[in-house]
Amino acid sequence: MDLQTTIYLVVGLSFALYIGIAIWARAGSTSEFYAAGGGVHPVTNGMATAADWMSAASFISMAGLISNMGYGGGLFLMGWTGGYVLLAMLLAPYLRKFGKFTVPQFIGDRFYSKSASTVAVVCLLTASITYIIGQMTGVGVAFSRFLGVSAETGIYVGMAIVFAYAVFGGMKGITYTQVAQYIVLILAYTVPAVFISLQLTGNALPQLGLGGTYSGSDVSLLQKLDQVVTDLGFGQYTTTTAGSTLNMFMYTLSLMIGTAGLPHVIMRFFTVPKVKDARSSAGWALVFIAILYTTAPAVAAMAKLNLHGTVNTAVAAGGNLYAPDASLRYEERPDWMKRWEKTGLLKFEDKNGDGRIQYYNDKSTNADAKAKAAEAGWKGNELTVNPDIIVLANPEIALLPNWVIALVAAGGLAAALSTAAGLLMAISAAVSHDLVKGVFAPNISEKNELLTGKISMAVAIVIAGWLGLNPPGFAAGTVALAFGIAASSLFPAIMMGIFSKKMNKEGAIVGMLAGLFVTLFYVFAHKGIFFVKGTEYVDLIGGPNSFFGITPEAFGAVGAAVNFVVAFVVDKVTKEPPVHIQAMVEAVRIPRGAKAVDGAH
């Protein structure tokens, strides 16, 4: 069976499975639609949470970013996993004990204000819609390469699949579909990694292969990779950082607290029966997440070495990387390069007219590398490789069997669709439950609320698809920006709502708005959006990364600090919360069987 037929078969079967599960688990009540009836087993919920949380960014982009950035890319591992631990330890059990469906509902009730709930909805929609752009883009990339259709057609198909199982199944259908999607995506990620680890190191476990010896040599895999990339003018793979130490710290912190503030992940903890189950499912989710996240560094390193080895035949032999016949002739390029060229994510430009592919760092400050490149007659780097193709193309680069390549295609789509469904559920709940029922029509019937939820999700799918088809000017790095928005707006409000019984509604509302505004202003001003005079960019912030060298994607941590400071300042000059609210906060925090809460302390 040829590759394309195999891909159609595997992806088609996975889609049929998702839709079948949705029909079996369709929601019949608002409780099932928003929280799967609150009866999901902790292990099942842990697996669904892992699929919900590991988006296209985790499956498709993260290893590519690490491969491209080297050691500095580790901030994504530290930020996202650290944030999940923060969520599991500090937020999830208390939010589950509070017993509400959504984050805006918690904020509205805790801060005794419909205005607070409405502001939280605005923050949620801003973060979720920004995040979903990346998911729909990931769907388009996967479809365009593997199903032989345009990215636009791929997004339309993705919208239809999500509509089929999310609108009809609600959180109940999404939960069990995400369990299936987790199984698909984790197999799709680990199976190729095992094959490639065996090829390069002889070790079946990629995690051990990363620190193992490179096949046919007496040096480690990482030593070999460091040697190759530095010889070609790139920074040393194992030590290169992402900008300044401050920026790397702030970037990691922004991803961490952004993860803890993501509403679609938090909602998963409302689907289990008890507070104990929320803690248990958080632990299980971390186990399921760790399988992919401990594999990602190995995938990144091995893919980079394979890519350089494909383009530069002297890599495996250990010869002169700048020798005239060391690089691959373009006309002899492998089939995988031809296939990815069609997507536009891999491009070749023959700058010196020799018909060979020179893949090196032409902006290098390494004098030795520059001299060797000039001596060989190289006129600049000729191969542009989008980091997003690293995971998807890795099995093809390594010449793995067709069924493995097809499995990766299904896994990439599963990762993007599972997170898209979770985000759409959060958006739907915010609109139908928190805005319509919570603010505009408190007496709406359960039947009409359920209908409103389904309609709002359908509208959200259309908007998400449109954004995927027409991404805004700041689409690059949208996933990191979404985490920054959640970090600067929702996370501080949730933390203060749980751990500060004296925090009042005025402080929470002004804090959320301040954090959101500061973050969005820095991002938009940095990108030159909305601030245009004729055709000239009006610089309002003193140049790129002008705030101590912090990039827009890392600025969420600064926004969170602004949120906390403004909230506490406003709280000090306004009236403290009612006694019954303070008692409720203590009741949520204090374990059952502890000293009784009377509201006087």
WOMOSUL-V862335 format. One record per residue. N is the residue number from 1. PSI is psi as a letter, one per 20 degrees, with the letter a starting at -180 (* if undefined). Layout:
n=<N	N>
psi=<PSI	PSI>
This chain:
n=<1	2	3	4	5	6	7	8	9	10	11	12	13	14	15	16	17	18	19	20	21	22	23	24	25	26	27	28	29	30	31	32	33	34	35	36	37	38	39	40	41	42	43	44	45	46	47	48	49	50	51	52	53	54	55	56	57	58	59	60	61	62	63	64	65	66	67	68	69	70	71	72	73	74	75	76	77	78	79	80	81	82	83	84	85	86	87	88	89	90	91	92	93	94	95	96	97	98	99	100	101	102	103	104	105	106	107	108	109	110	111	112	113	114	115	116	117	118	119	120	121	122	123	124	125	126	127	128	129	130	131	132	133	134	135	136	137	138	139	140	141	142	143	144	145	146	147	148	149	150	151	152	153	154	155	156	157	158	159	160	161	162	163	164	165	166	167	168	169	170	171	172	173	174	175	176	177	178	179	180	181	182	183	184	185	186	187	188	189	190	191	192	193	194	195	196	197	198	199	200	201	202	203	204	205	206	207	208	209	210	211	212	213	214	215	216	217	218	219	220	221	222	223	224	225	226	227	228	229	230	231	232	233	234	235	236	237	238	239	240	241	242	243	244	245	246	247	248	249	250	251	252	253	254	255	256	257	258	259	260	261	262	263	264	265	266	267	268	269	270	271	272	273	274	275	276	277	278	279	280	281	282	283	284	285	286	287	288	289	290	291	292	293	294	295	296	297	298	299	300	301	302	303	304	305	306	307	308	309	310	311	312	313	314	315	316	317	318	319	320	321	322	323	324	325	326	327	328	329	330	331	332	333	334	335	336	337	338	339	340	341	342	343	344	345	346	347	348	349	350	351	352	353	354	355	356	357	358	359	360	361	362	363	364	365	366	367	368	369	370	371	372	373	374	375	376	377	378	379	380	381	382	383	384	385	386	387	388	389	390	391	392	393	394	395	396	397	398	399	400	401	402	403	404	405	406	407	408	409	410	411	412	413	414	415	416	417	418	419	420	421	422	423	424	425	426	427	428	429	430	431	432	433	434	435	436	437	438	439	440	441	442	443	444	445	446	447	448	449	450	451	452	453	454	455	456	457	458	459	460	461	462	463	464	465	466	467	468	469	470	471	472	473	474	475	476	477	478	479	480	481	482	483	484	485	486	487	488	489	490	491	492	493	494	495	496	497	498	499	500	501	502	503	504	505	506	507	508	509	510	511	512	513	514	515	516	517	518	519	520	521	522	523	524	525	526	527	528	529	530	531	532	533	534	535	536	537	538	539	540	541	542	543	544	545	546	547	548	549	550	551	552	553	554	555	556	557	558	559	560	561	562	563	564	565	566	567	568	569	570	571	572	573	574	575	576	577	578	579	580	581	582	583	584	585	586	587	588	589	590	591	592	593	594	595	596	597	598	599	600	601>
psi=<p	r	g	g	g	g	g	g	g	g	g	g	h	g	g	h	g	g	h	g	g	g	g	h	k	q	p	i	r	h	g	h	g	h	k	k	j	k	k	p	q	g	g	g	h	g	g	h	g	g	g	g	h	n	a	h	g	g	g	g	h	g	h	g	g	g	g	h	h	b	h	h	i	i	h	h	g	g	g	g	h	h	h	g	g	g	g	h	g	h	g	g	h	h	h	h	h	h	k	r	h	r	g	h	g	g	g	g	g	h	j	l	p	h	g	g	g	g	g	h	g	g	g	g	h	g	g	g	h	g	h	h	g	h	g	h	g	h	g	g	g	g	g	h	g	h	j	k	r	q	h	g	h	g	h	g	g	g	g	g	g	g	g	g	i	g	g	h	h	b	h	g	g	g	g	h	h	h	g	g	h	g	g	g	h	h	g	h	g	h	g	h	h	g	g	h	h	h	g	h	i	j	p	h	o	h	h	h	h	h	j	a	p	p	p	j	r	j	q	r	g	h	g	g	g	g	g	g	h	h	h	j	i	r	q	p	h	i	i	p	r	n	b	r	h	g	g	g	g	h	g	g	g	g	h	g	h	g	g	i	j	o	h	h	g	h	h	h	i	i	i	q	g	r	g	h	h	g	g	g	h	g	g	g	h	h	g	h	h	h	g	g	h	i	h	g	h	g	g	g	g	h	g	g	g	g	g	h	h	g	h	o	i	i	g	h	i	k	a	o	i	j	q	h	j	h	q	p	p	h	i	j	q	r	h	h	h	g	g	h	h	h	i	j	i	p	q	p	o	n	h	j	k	i	j	q	o	o	n	r	n	i	j	q	j	o	h	g	g	h	g	h	g	g	h	i	j	p	j	r	p	i	p	p	o	p	h	i	i	g	g	h	i	g	h	g	h	j	l	r	q	h	h	g	g	h	h	h	g	h	g	g	h	g	g	g	h	g	h	g	g	g	g	h	g	g	g	g	h	g	g	g	g	h	g	g	g	h	g	h	m	h	j	q	q	h	g	h	g	g	g	g	g	g	g	h	g	g	g	h	g	g	g	g	g	g	h	h	h	m	p	r	h	k	h	p	k	h	g	h	h	g	h	h	g	h	g	i	g	g	g	h	g	g	g	h	h	g	i	n	i	i	p	r	h	g	g	g	g	h	g	g	g	g	g	g	g	g	g	h	g	g	g	h	h	h	i	k	p	i	m	p	o	d	j	p	p	o	o	i	j	k	r	p	l	i	n	k	j	p	q	h	h	i	i	h	h	g	h	g	g	g	g	g	g	g	g	h	g	h	h	h	j	r	p	r	q	q	h	h	g	h	h	g	g	h	h	h	h	p	q	p	i	a	p	q	p	i	i	i	*>
